[in-house]
Amino acid sequence: MRVKSKTKQTVIKNKRISAEKIKSQLPLFMMTLPGIIITFMFAYMPMFGIILAFKKINLRQGIFGSDWYGLKNFSYLFKSNDAYIMIRNTICYNLTFIVVGAVLGVALAIGLSILRNKRTSKVFQTVFIMPHFLSMIIVSYLVLAFLNMENGFLNRVITMVFGGDPVNWYVEPKWWPFILIFVNFWKEMGFGSIIYLSAISGIDMQLYEAASIDGASGWQKIWHITLPMLKTIVCIQIILGVGSLFGGDFGLFYQVPMDSGALSEVTTTIPVYVYKNITAGGPRALGLASATSFIQSVTGCALVIFANAVVRKLDSDSSLF
């Protein structure tokens, strides 16, 4: 009887402790509640739209009333003339952004960390980070100010210095891979370097002091201390970047080229293709766009798992999970 009474008392005590713990953490839960609701609304509720990829949508009949279409939307997607172009562009651009972006982000972070004058460092950080907060619409008009055929800065330089004819940049596809890559790095490189800069600030300064005592140069400190310390965060960033290999910045490829049809060969990526299919209308538009997004999501998830497995095999300490 005593054992049962002690057990009952223990259970009651544990329940009381749990209730007090929940009550004490209730304010924290209330603070996270808006984030939970928003995440559910924008990350989980839209998953219902996957059904559109397998149906021949008829707006009069509705989603549930429309006929099942099987995998015909997927087959039509890969048989279209735009399939190769959009997949090629999306993969090539994103690979460039991932690899070159990591190198430039680390280089910029190291350069900013070397600056000893705090005021100068803050000025440079602001200059490099501010473009991230500009809307792509504003960026597109900044690019237009440089590339406009009549009054663009580049055309004025070309005509004044080289004496050539003005270039109609918005009908010349060969230049736009370089223009888009430059615009992306100008806009995002500074913001992307923040995480590397914060990681560098967390490195123990005694390591650099010991290296200085041993006679190490600045480059040797970077190579043997800074870069090895950044290896884990670089690997995680690359893994996350690989997950968006079939995604991309819609504004960069749609707004900046001003949706020029002459540039579609080098600016059509998966997000742009999905948007154009939705806005084009027609019986296949929603199903085709949904099928494209479905492939994009599934492939991105698979690539993250694969990239993480590769990194874990090479260095288990640098993997994401």
Contacts in CASP RR format, 6 or more apart in sequence:
PFRMAT RR
TARGET T0000
AUTHOR 0000-0000-0000
METHOD contacts of the structure
MODEL  1
MRVKSKTKQTVIKNKRISAEKIKSQLPLFMMTLPGIIITFMFAYMPMFGI
ILAFKKINLRQGIFGSDWYGLKNFSYLFKSNDAYIMIRNTICYNLTFIVV
GAVLGVALAIGLSILRNKRTSKVFQTVFIMPHFLSMIIVSYLVLAFLNME
NGFLNRVITMVFGGDPVNWYVEPKWWPFILIFVNFWKEMGFGSIIYLSAI
SGIDMQLYEAASIDGASGWQKIWHITLPMLKTIVCIQIILGVGSLFGGDF
GLFYQVPMDSGALSEVTTTIPVYVYKNITAGGPRALGLASATSFIQSVTG
CALVIFANAVVRKLDSDSSLF
49 290 0 8 1.000
50 290 0 8 1.000
50 294 0 8 1.000
51 63 0 8 1.000
52 63 0 8 1.000
52 286 0 8 1.000
52 287 0 8 1.000
52 290 0 8 1.000
53 73 0 8 1.000
53 74 0 8 1.000
53 287 0 8 1.000
53 290 0 8 1.000
53 291 0 8 1.000
53 293 0 8 1.000
53 294 0 8 1.000
54 68 0 8 1.000
54 69 0 8 1.000
54 70 0 8 1.000
54 71 0 8 1.000
54 73 0 8 1.000
55 63 0 8 1.000
55 66 0 8 1.000
55 67 0 8 1.000
55 68 0 8 1.000
55 69 0 8 1.000
55 70 0 8 1.000
55 287 0 8 1.000
56 66 0 8 1.000
56 67 0 8 1.000
56 68 0 8 1.000
56 69 0 8 1.000
56 72 0 8 1.000
56 283 0 8 1.000
56 284 0 8 1.000
56 287 0 8 1.000
57 63 0 8 1.000
57 66 0 8 1.000
57 283 0 8 1.000
57 285 0 8 1.000
57 286 0 8 1.000
57 287 0 8 1.000
58 65 0 8 1.000
58 66 0 8 1.000
58 67 0 8 1.000
58 283 0 8 1.000
69 287 0 8 1.000
73 284 0 8 1.000
73 287 0 8 1.000
73 288 0 8 1.000
73 290 0 8 1.000
73 291 0 8 1.000
74 291 0 8 1.000
74 295 0 8 1.000
76 284 0 8 1.000
76 288 0 8 1.000
77 83 0 8 1.000
77 288 0 8 1.000
77 291 0 8 1.000
77 292 0 8 1.000
77 295 0 8 1.000
82 268 0 8 1.000
82 273 0 8 1.000
85 264 0 8 1.000
85 265 0 8 1.000
85 268 0 8 1.000
86 268 0 8 1.000
86 269 0 8 1.000
86 270 0 8 1.000
86 272 0 8 1.000
86 273 0 8 1.000
87 246 0 8 1.000
87 270 0 8 1.000
89 253 0 8 1.000
89 266 0 8 1.000
89 267 0 8 1.000
89 268 0 8 1.000
89 269 0 8 1.000
90 245 0 8 1.000
90 246 0 8 1.000
90 247 0 8 1.000
90 248 0 8 1.000
90 269 0 8 1.000
90 270 0 8 1.000
91 245 0 8 1.000
91 246 0 8 1.000
93 177 0 8 1.000
93 180 0 8 1.000
93 181 0 8 1.000
93 248 0 8 1.000
93 253 0 8 1.000
93 269 0 8 1.000
94 241 0 8 1.000
94 244 0 8 1.000
94 245 0 8 1.000
94 246 0 8 1.000
94 247 0 8 1.000
94 248 0 8 1.000
95 245 0 8 1.000
96 181 0 8 1.000
97 181 0 8 1.000
97 184 0 8 1.000
97 185 0 8 1.000
98 238 0 8 1.000
98 241 0 8 1.000
98 242 0 8 1.000
98 245 0 8 1.000
100 181 0 8 1.000
100 185 0 8 1.000
101 185 0 8 1.000
101 189 0 8 1.000
102 234 0 8 1.000
102 237 0 8 1.000
102 238 0 8 1.000
104 185 0 8 1.000
104 189 0 8 1.000
104 193 0 8 1.000
105 189 0 8 1.000
105 190 0 8 1.000
105 192 0 8 1.000
105 193 0 8 1.000
105 196 0 8 1.000
106 193 0 8 1.000
106 196 0 8 1.000
106 227 0 8 1.000
106 230 0 8 1.000
106 234 0 8 1.000
108 128 0 8 1.000
108 189 0 8 1.000
108 190 0 8 1.000
108 193 0 8 1.000
108 196 0 8 1.000
109 193 0 8 1.000
109 194 0 8 1.000
109 196 0 8 1.000
109 197 0 8 1.000
109 199 0 8 1.000
109 200 0 8 1.000
110 196 0 8 1.000
110 200 0 8 1.000
110 222 0 8 1.000
110 226 0 8 1.000
112 121 0 8 1.000
112 124 0 8 1.000
112 125 0 8 1.000
112 128 0 8 1.000
112 193 0 8 1.000
112 197 0 8 1.000
113 197 0 8 1.000
113 200 0 8 1.000
113 201 0 8 1.000
113 226 0 8 1.000
115 121 0 8 1.000
115 124 0 8 1.000
125 190 0 8 1.000
125 197 0 8 1.000
128 189 0 8 1.000
128 190 0 8 1.000
128 193 0 8 1.000
129 190 0 8 1.000
129 191 0 8 1.000
129 194 0 8 1.000
131 139 0 8 1.000
131 186 0 8 1.000
131 187 0 8 1.000
131 188 0 8 1.000
131 190 0 8 1.000
132 187 0 8 1.000
132 188 0 8 1.000
132 190 0 8 1.000
132 191 0 8 1.000
132 192 0 8 1.000
134 142 0 8 1.000
134 187 0 8 1.000
136 249 0 8 1.000
136 251 0 8 1.000
136 252 0 8 1.000
136 255 0 8 1.000
136 256 0 8 1.000
137 255 0 8 1.000
139 183 0 8 1.000
139 187 0 8 1.000
139 255 0 8 1.000
139 256 0 8 1.000
140 251 0 8 1.000
140 255 0 8 1.000
140 256 0 8 1.000
140 258 0 8 1.000
143 179 0 8 1.000
143 183 0 8 1.000
143 256 0 8 1.000
144 152 0 8 1.000
144 258 0 8 1.000
145 152 0 8 1.000
145 153 0 8 1.000
146 152 0 8 1.000
146 153 0 8 1.000
146 154 0 8 1.000
147 154 0 8 1.000
147 155 0 8 1.000
147 169 0 8 1.000
147 170 0 8 1.000
147 179 0 8 1.000
148 155 0 8 1.000
149 155 0 8 1.000
149 166 0 8 1.000
149 167 0 8 1.000
149 168 0 8 1.000
149 169 0 8 1.000
149 170 0 8 1.000
150 166 0 8 1.000
154 167 0 8 1.000
154 169 0 8 1.000
155 166 0 8 1.000
155 167 0 8 1.000
158 164 0 8 1.000
158 166 0 8 1.000
158 167 0 8 1.000
159 165 0 8 1.000
159 166 0 8 1.000
169 175 0 8 1.000
169 179 0 8 1.000
170 257 0 8 1.000
170 258 0 8 1.000
170 260 0 8 1.000
170 262 0 8 1.000
170 263 0 8 1.000
171 260 0 8 1.000
171 262 0 8 1.000
171 263 0 8 1.000
172 262 0 8 1.000
173 262 0 8 1.000
173 263 0 8 1.000
173 265 0 8 1.000
173 266 0 8 1.000
176 257 0 8 1.000
176 263 0 8 1.000
176 266 0 8 1.000
176 267 0 8 1.000
177 266 0 8 1.000
179 256 0 8 1.000
180 252 0 8 1.000
180 253 0 8 1.000
180 256 0 8 1.000
180 257 0 8 1.000
180 266 0 8 1.000
180 267 0 8 1.000
183 252 0 8 1.000
183 256 0 8 1.000
184 249 0 8 1.000
184 252 0 8 1.000
195 233 0 8 1.000
195 237 0 8 1.000
196 230 0 8 1.000
196 233 0 8 1.000
196 234 0 8 1.000
199 229 0 8 1.000
199 230 0 8 1.000
199 233 0 8 1.000
200 226 0 8 1.000
200 229 0 8 1.000
200 230 0 8 1.000
203 225 0 8 1.000
203 226 0 8 1.000
203 229 0 8 1.000
207 225 0 8 1.000
208 221 0 8 1.000
208 225 0 8 1.000
211 220 0 8 1.000
211 221 0 8 1.000
211 224 0 8 1.000
211 225 0 8 1.000
212 221 0 8 1.000
216 224 0 8 1.000
231 315 0 8 1.000
231 318 0 8 1.000
232 317 0 8 1.000
232 318 0 8 1.000
235 311 0 8 1.000
235 315 0 8 1.000
235 318 0 8 1.000
235 319 0 8 1.000
235 320 0 8 1.000
236 318 0 8 1.000
236 320 0 8 1.000
238 307 0 8 1.000
238 311 0 8 1.000
239 304 0 8 1.000
239 307 0 8 1.000
239 308 0 8 1.000
239 311 0 8 1.000
239 319 0 8 1.000
239 320 0 8 1.000
240 304 0 8 1.000
240 320 0 8 1.000
242 300 0 8 1.000
242 303 0 8 1.000
242 304 0 8 1.000
242 306 0 8 1.000
242 307 0 8 1.000
243 300 0 8 1.000
243 301 0 8 1.000
243 303 0 8 1.000
243 304 0 8 1.000
243 307 0 8 1.000
244 300 0 8 1.000
245 299 0 8 1.000
245 300 0 8 1.000
245 303 0 8 1.000
246 270 0 8 1.000
246 295 0 8 1.000
246 296 0 8 1.000
246 299 0 8 1.000
246 300 0 8 1.000
246 303 0 8 1.000
247 269 0 8 1.000
247 270 0 8 1.000
247 271 0 8 1.000
247 296 0 8 1.000
248 269 0 8 1.000
248 270 0 8 1.000
248 271 0 8 1.000
249 271 0 8 1.000
250 271 0 8 1.000
250 272 0 8 1.000
250 275 0 8 1.000
253 267 0 8 1.000
253 268 0 8 1.000
253 269 0 8 1.000
253 271 0 8 1.000
253 272 0 8 1.000
254 267 0 8 1.000
254 271 0 8 1.000
254 272 0 8 1.000
254 275 0 8 1.000
257 263 0 8 1.000
257 267 0 8 1.000
260 267 0 8 1.000
270 292 0 8 1.000
270 296 0 8 1.000
273 292 0 8 1.000
274 289 0 8 1.000
274 292 0 8 1.000
274 293 0 8 1.000
275 289 0 8 1.000
277 284 0 8 1.000
277 285 0 8 1.000
277 288 0 8 1.000
277 289 0 8 1.000
277 292 0 8 1.000
278 285 0 8 1.000
278 286 0 8 1.000
278 289 0 8 1.000
304 320 0 8 1.000
308 319 0 8 1.000
308 320 0 8 1.000
308 321 0 8 1.000
309 319 0 8 1.000
311 318 0 8 1.000
311 319 0 8 1.000
311 320 0 8 1.000
312 318 0 8 1.000
312 319 0 8 1.000
END
